[in-house]
């Protein structure tokens, strides 16, 4: 089943985000290589694909996991969580309708 991982960043966490990014991306590449990643990306803090020093307000990941507990465990082990980037992480079942 698919799960949406919706994370909100702590204000002022851009430096920690940048430092943890390589490890975060490595985990996403592993999901992608396994054919389980649907989409992933950050929420820019301003209306720009490159927000510069304004940074980001959070992230969205949609991926396939065996169950909710596995999705929550994966999200809890994210390098951004360990680095204190995320203030809050919500994991919810997700039903993809489009694209069909």
TAJO-V93065 format. One record per residue. N is the residue number from 1. RES is the residue in one small letter. OMEGA is omega in radians with two decimals (NA if undefined). Layout:
BEGIN
[[N/RES/OMEGA] [N/RES/OMEGA]]
END
This chain:
BEGIN
[[1/x/3.09] [2/x/3.09] [3/x/3.04] [4/x/3.06] [5/x/-3.04] [6/x/-3.05] [7/x/3.06] [8/x/-3.14] [9/x/2.90] [10/x/3.03] [11/x/3.09] [12/x/-3.08] [13/x/-3.07] [14/x/-3.11] [15/x/3.10] [16/x/3.10] [17/x/-3.11] [18/x/3.14] [19/x/-3.10] [20/x/-3.03] [21/x/-3.13] [22/x/3.14] [23/x/3.10] [24/x/-3.14] [25/x/3.12] [26/x/3.11] [27/x/3.11] [28/x/3.08] [29/x/3.12] [30/x/3.07] [31/x/3.14] [32/x/-3.14] [33/x/3.11] [34/x/3.14] [35/x/-3.05] [36/x/-3.08] [37/x/3.10] [38/x/3.08] [39/x/3.10] [40/x/3.06] [41/x/-3.13] [42/x/3.04] [43/x/3.10] [44/x/-3.13] [45/x/3.09] [46/x/-3.09] [47/x/-3.11] [48/x/3.08] [49/x/3.07] [50/x/-3.04] [51/x/3.13] [52/x/-3.07] [53/x/3.07] [54/x/3.05] [55/x/-3.01] [56/x/3.12] [57/x/3.14] [58/x/-3.09] [59/x/3.03] [60/x/3.06] [61/x/3.00] [62/x/-3.07] [63/x/3.12] [64/x/3.07] [65/x/-3.13] [66/x/-3.13] [67/x/-3.10] [68/x/-3.12] [69/x/3.11] [70/x/3.11] [71/x/3.12] [72/x/3.12] [73/x/3.13] [74/x/-3.14] [75/x/-3.12] [76/x/3.14] [77/x/-3.12] [78/x/3.10] [79/x/3.08] [80/x/3.09] [81/x/-3.13] [82/x/-3.12] [83/x/3.13] [84/x/3.11] [85/x/-3.05] [86/x/3.03] [87/x/-3.09] [88/x/3.08] [89/x/3.11] [90/x/3.11] [91/x/-3.07] [92/x/3.00] [93/x/-3.07] [94/x/3.09] [95/x/3.12] [96/x/3.09] [97/x/3.11] [98/x/-0.16] [99/x/-3.10] [100/x/NA]]
END
